[in-house]
């Protein structure tokens, strides 16, 4: 099983850190109980990623989620190793479509059930959070 956010994040105290920890717990619950859960359960994790990004945006000087992504995505991507960049490319996660993938998670539940794509999204979101909210 892939590790959400690519591993532990150490974030400043606040709503973003609380949401991050809740998403990690939700993912652990999914891994432990997926045989009991519906096929659409991964969409809850995807929706949570959007909520996390919106909270992070609100706590920065960025005026919109699109601007938050535009500011932190390129810097965060530089911090990723080649294996993770390849995983992101294989799952079609790029700066140009991350906002759409987050919106899809909130509105189109079937499309948001791809847990591999959600984990690939979490890698870059984790790096963005380290930059905007890291200790």
C-alpha positions as CSV (number, residue, x, y, z in Angstrom):
1,X,0.0,0.0,0.0
2,X,1.2,3.5,-0.9
3,X,1.7,6.0,1.9
4,X,-0.5,9.0,1.6
5,X,1.3,12.4,1.3
6,X,4.5,10.3,0.7
7,X,5.1,10.1,4.5
8,X,4.7,12.1,7.6
9,X,4.3,15.9,7.4
10,X,5.3,18.2,10.2
11,X,3.0,21.2,10.0
12,X,2.4,24.3,12.0
13,X,-0.4,24.0,14.6
14,X,-3.8,24.9,13.2
15,X,-6.7,23.8,11.1
16,X,-4.5,22.6,8.2
17,X,-2.5,20.4,10.5
18,X,-5.6,19.0,12.1
19,X,-7.2,18.2,8.7
20,X,-4.0,16.6,7.5
21,X,-3.9,14.3,10.5
22,X,-7.6,13.4,10.0
23,X,-7.0,12.5,6.4
24,X,-4.1,10.3,7.4
25,X,-6.4,8.5,9.9
26,X,-9.1,8.2,7.3
27,X,-6.7,6.6,4.8
28,X,-5.5,4.2,7.5
29,X,-9.1,3.3,8.2
30,X,-9.6,2.7,4.5
31,X,-6.6,0.4,4.3
32,X,-7.7,-1.6,7.3
33,X,-11.4,-1.9,6.4
34,X,-11.6,-1.6,2.6
35,X,-13.1,-5.1,2.3
36,X,-16.0,-3.7,4.3
37,X,-16.4,-0.4,2.6
38,X,-18.1,0.6,-0.6
39,X,-16.2,1.2,-3.8
40,X,-16.9,4.9,-3.6
41,X,-15.2,5.3,-0.2
42,X,-12.0,6.6,-1.8
43,X,-14.0,9.6,-3.1
44,X,-14.2,10.7,0.6
45,X,-10.4,10.9,0.7
46,X,-10.4,12.9,-2.5
47,X,-13.0,15.3,-1.2
48,X,-10.9,15.7,2.0
49,X,-7.8,16.6,-0.1
50,X,-9.8,19.5,-1.6
51,X,-11.0,20.7,1.8
52,X,-7.3,20.5,3.0
53,X,-6.1,22.6,0.0
54,X,-8.9,25.1,0.5
55,X,-8.0,25.5,4.2
56,X,-4.3,25.9,3.3
57,X,-5.2,28.5,0.7
58,X,-7.3,30.5,3.2
59,X,-4.3,30.6,5.6
60,X,-1.9,31.9,3.1
61,X,-1.7,35.1,1.1
62,X,-3.1,33.4,-2.0
63,X,-6.5,34.7,-3.0
64,X,-7.8,31.5,-4.7
65,X,-7.1,27.8,-4.8
66,X,-5.9,28.2,-8.4
67,X,-3.3,30.8,-7.2
68,X,-2.3,28.6,-4.3
69,X,-1.6,25.7,-6.6
70,X,0.2,28.0,-9.1
71,X,2.5,29.3,-6.4
72,X,3.3,26.1,-4.5
73,X,3.1,23.3,-7.1
74,X,6.2,24.2,-9.1
75,X,8.3,24.6,-6.0
76,X,6.9,21.4,-4.4
77,X,7.5,19.4,-7.5
78,X,11.2,20.2,-7.4
79,X,11.3,18.5,-4.0
80,X,9.9,15.2,-5.3
81,X,12.0,12.3,-6.4
82,X,11.8,10.8,-9.9
83,X,9.7,7.8,-8.9
84,X,7.0,10.0,-7.4
85,X,7.1,12.3,-10.4
86,X,6.6,9.2,-12.6
87,X,3.7,8.1,-10.5
88,X,2.1,11.5,-10.8
89,X,2.6,11.5,-14.6
90,X,1.1,7.9,-14.8
91,X,-2.0,9.1,-12.9
92,X,-2.3,12.3,-14.9
93,X,-1.6,14.6,-12.0
94,X,-0.1,17.9,-13.2
95,X,-0.2,21.6,-12.3
96,X,-2.5,22.2,-15.2
97,X,-5.2,19.8,-13.9
98,X,-4.8,19.6,-10.2
99,X,-7.5,22.1,-9.6
100,X,-9.9,20.1,-11.9
101,X,-9.0,16.9,-10.1
102,X,-9.8,18.5,-6.7
103,X,-13.1,19.7,-8.1
104,X,-13.9,16.3,-9.6
105,X,-13.4,14.9,-6.1
106,X,-16.2,17.1,-4.8
107,X,-18.7,16.7,-7.6
108,X,-18.2,13.5,-9.6
109,X,-18.0,10.6,-7.2
110,X,-17.3,7.8,-9.7
111,X,-14.4,9.6,-11.2
112,X,-13.0,10.3,-7.7
113,X,-12.8,6.6,-6.7
114,X,-9.4,6.1,-8.2
115,X,-7.3,5.7,-5.1
116,X,-4.0,5.5,-7.0
117,X,-4.7,8.9,-8.5
118,X,-5.7,10.3,-5.2
119,X,-2.5,9.1,-3.6
120,X,-0.5,10.6,-6.5
121,X,-2.3,13.9,-5.8
122,X,-1.5,13.7,-2.2
123,X,2.3,13.5,-2.9
124,X,2.3,17.0,-4.5
125,X,-0.2,18.4,-2.0
126,X,2.1,17.2,0.8
127,X,5.0,19.0,-0.7
128,X,2.9,22.1,-1.2
129,X,1.8,22.0,2.5
130,X,5.4,21.6,3.6
131,X,6.2,24.9,1.8
132,X,3.1,26.8,3.0
133,X,2.6,25.3,6.5
134,X,5.7,23.4,7.4
135,X,7.4,23.8,10.7
